[in-house]
Amino acid sequence: MTFLELAQSILKEEKKPLTATEIWNLAVEKGYDKKLNSQGKTPWSTLGAQIYVNSKDHPKSVFAKTDSRPKRFYLKTMASVLEDYENTIPEDLPPLKKKKFDFLEKDLHKYLTYFVYYHLNCYTKTIKHHISSKKEFGEWVHPDMVGCYYRMEDWKQEINEFSSAVGVNSIVLYSFEIKRELSFSNLRESFFQCVSNSSWANESYLVAARISEDDDFMNELSRLATSFGIGVIELDLDDPHSSDIIIPAKYKKNLDFETMNKLAMNNDFKEFIETVKIDLTSKKIHKKEYDVVEKVETLNKK
C-alpha cells in the first residue's frame, strides 16, 4: 500500500474531511500502517507531505482540501461530504481576537526548514547576520535563510550525467527573508529587503507566519510579487503541513555571482556554497551540513 492509497482508504471509510495527522492516527488504529511499503522513520510526515503535494500539483488528484485551518482533506468523488462539513460551522462566529506574538522571528526558521524540505525537497541553512562585518554590509544584504534543491535526487543517473555534459543546472538555489507578520505597516520595507538580498538565487521568497487578509493589502502584495518575481510563503505554526506557497516565485535562470561573492564574506553563506559544491561533485548530499529537519511532533510542542 502506498501513502496515497492509505489516505484514500481512510477518507473513503470515514466519510468526512480529515487532517493529515487524523488520517495517520486512524490508519494506525486500523493497522493500515503495517501495510505500507515504506521503511522511513517519520511516515506520518511523509503522508502529510504527499497528500498536500498531490492535491495541490496534480489536477487529476482524487484529493481536495478545505480552506479552513488546519486544512482537511476529502475525496473529490464525495463532494457532499464537504457540504455537510461546512454546514456544521456556525455562521455567526465572533471575530477572532488577534493574538500577541508568542514567538520570535528566529523561531520560524525550523518551521520553514520543515516545510520546504517536504514540499520543495530543499535543504536549508540559516545565515547568522552578526558574524558579518558591519563595515562591509548593510542590514539588507544577507537573506535569513538559504536553500538548495538537488535534482539528482529525482533524476536517473543517466540524466544527471547528461545534464552535466550539456551544462544544464542540476540544482535550484533559494533565498528566504523571514518576518513574523506581513501587513501594510511593514510590507514595502520587508519586500524590498527581500529583493535586495536575493538577486543571487534562482528563486526568492518572503516568508511570514501571519499575513494580512485585507483585500487591498493582498492586491499590493501580488502586484509587488509579480513585478519582481518574489514568492510568498505563509507558515502555519499549528499544522506545519498547512503552510502554503500563496504566491510562487519566478525562476531566474542566471545567477548573480557578483552578489554571491559579496555574500561569501559571511562564513555561513560560504560554508553553504562549499557544501553545495561538494555534494554536487560527490553526488551525495551531506545532510548534517544543513539545518536539522525536526519531527512534526517536536514542532507542535512549541
KETOR-319084 format. One record per residue (C-alpha): y, z, x; residue in one letter. Coordinates in steps of 0.001 Angstrom, whole numbers, plus 500000, padded with zeros to 6 digits. Last residue first. Example, Ala and Ser with C-alpha at 12.3 -4.5 7.8 and 13.67 -1.06 7.14 Angstrom:
BEGIN
498940507140513670s
495500507800512300a
END
This chain:
BEGIN
524966520544506321k
521341521101505398k
521139517577503940n
521484516112507406l
518449518062508611t
516348516838505692e
517455513262506432v
515972513550509909k
518429513130512752e
518953509895514643v
519970511101518096v
522815509141519680d
521718506626522310y
520212506976525797e
517040508531524387k
516308505285522547k
515607503305525718h
515039499935524032i
512641497706525974k
513130494026526752k
513676495110530388s
516748492925530824t
518085493506527320l
517492497250527533d
519118497462530956i
522205495555529815k
522512497662526659v
522209500834528750t
524930499685531151e
527279498882528278i
526688502307526707f
527128504075530041e
530488502359530490k
531527503368526966f
530655506998527614d
532302506930531044n
535652505665529710n
537183503224532209m
534770500769530582a
537262500448527720l
539515498327529914k
536663496001530863n
535703495675527213m
539291494779526383t
539176491986528952e
535681491016527814f
536775490220524254d
533509488993522725l
533201485583521062n
531015485160517987k
533017487374515668k
531142488393512510y
533373489321509584k
532762492875508438a
531205493567505041p
533253495539502453i
531568498345500492i
528972498905503197i
527244501803501479d
526093505373501880s
523513506116499205s
520898506501501945h
522819509509503244p
522491511364499905d
524813514358499754d
527018513243502662l
527580509781501195d
529369507638503760l
531625504751502709e
531616501842505145i
534449499312505406v
534432496006507295g
537255494530509383i
537710490755509368g
541484490957509901f
542867489314506766s
539843490093504602t
539909493782505493a
543655494004504917l
543410492400501474r
540378494478500509s
542170497711501446l
545259496609499523e
543220495829496407n
541303499088496769m
544567501053496943f
545999499334493888d
542817500073491942d
542699503758492890d
539127504617493894e
540244506424497049s
537624506526499795i
535956509743500869r
533333509972503594a
535077507371505743a
534248504471508074v
536377501544509270l
534012498920510649y
534030496312513390s
531626493446514064e
531092491310517168n
532927493830519360a
535763493663521950w
538544493397519374s
537671496830518004s
540275499244519351n
543459497798517877s
541933496778514542v
540542500269513867c
543896501878514643q
545399499214512410f
543278500376509502f
543767504085510047s
547558503785510252e
547710501426507288r
545433503512505078l
546645507042505874n
548616508175502832s
547366505337500625f
543869506788500799s
540942506876503228l
539238510184503968e
537310511896506743r
538070509076509133k
535792507194511546i
536513504035513561e
533314502112514380f
532733499212516808s
529541497168516715y
527812494847519194l
525226492348517909v
522453491337520291i
520418488220521098s
523436486033521918n
522195482466522255v
522276481115525808g
519724478323525412v
517120479929527676a
517772483440526400s
517333482296522796s
514068480577523756f
512685483716525371e
513564485778522312n
512069483139520039i
508803483122521995e
508650486927521918q
508913486995518124k
512219488200516725w
512877491432514807d
513070493956517651e
514484491229519930m
517472491052517590r
518812494173519228y
521576495806517178y
524146497679519250c
526592500461518491g
529939502008519299v
531501505194517991m
534971506688517752d
536627503472518946p
538870503765522003h
542373502369522450v
544309503968519620w
545229507235521333e
546917505438524203g
545149504738527451f
545642504697531214e
547834507757531613k
545715509634529105k
542752509185531438s
539544509044529450s
537275512081529114i
539124513237526001h
538123510183523996h
534431511034523766k
532696507862522592i
529639508455520404t
526746506071520975k
524914504131518303t
521669502203517871y
521803499673515016c
518912498537512831n
521636497771510253l
520371499846507294h
518122502459508918y
520046502933512162y
523402502236510484v
522908505098508022f
521576507703510436y
524239507150513097t
526910507184510384l
525645510512509093y
525465511947512631k
529056510893513321h
530454512437510144l
530569515962511590d
533105514747514180k
535616514188511393e
535293517800510348l
533623519121507220f
534448521369504285d
537354519168503230f
538909520516500096k
537194519486496933k
538929517257494439k
538410518641490997k
536211516421488894l
537725515247485644p
536114516852482596p
533105514961481181l
533815513444477775d
531329510566477879e
528288512770478376p
525527511071480416i
522244510861478482t
523151507438477098n
523275506096480651e
519606506942481177y
518546505311477913d
520405502134478879e
518881502233482369l
515370502494480962v
516097499636478570s
516395497383481622a
512700497855482435m
511920494497484056t
514710495181486545k
512800498207487787l
514773501402488320y
516562503044491222f
518975505955491438r
522149506261493465k
523385509789494133p
525950509179492928r
526063506804489991s
526331503021490075d
522645502647489248t
520223500608491306k
518012497588490698a
514546496884492077f
512276493895491474v
514130492057494236s
514771488367493574k
518395488535494773p
517261490224498011h
519958491974500062d
520903495000497973k
517683495938496217s
515618495286499351n
517987497150501673v
518149500214499460y
514400500252498784i
513510499794502447q
515886502502503698a
514668505073501197g
511003504444501984l
511625504539505735t
513375507885505369s
510483509337503357w
508017507919505921p
509525510027508743t
506856510194511487k
505698506603511005g
501985505810510870q
502203503379507966s
499813501504505680n
500487503899502835l
497553505030500713k
497874508692501712k
501459508693500418d
500122507730496993y
498628511196496543g
500223511746493127k
502282514730494293e
503211512864497489v
504375509851495482a
506378512153493216l
508211513579496236n
508834510071497588w
510281508731494345i
512497511808493974e
513835511288497503t
514587507617496834a
516493508636493714t
514924507982490328l
515753505904487248p
513265506428484402k
509884505046483298k
507838507495485407e
504825505185485761e
506697501974486507k
509083503803488844l
506173505361490754i
504285502068491097s
507358500143492263q
508150502781494886a
504606502629496280l
504651498823496297e
507949498959498190l
506539501357500770f
503472499147501269t
500000500000500000m
END
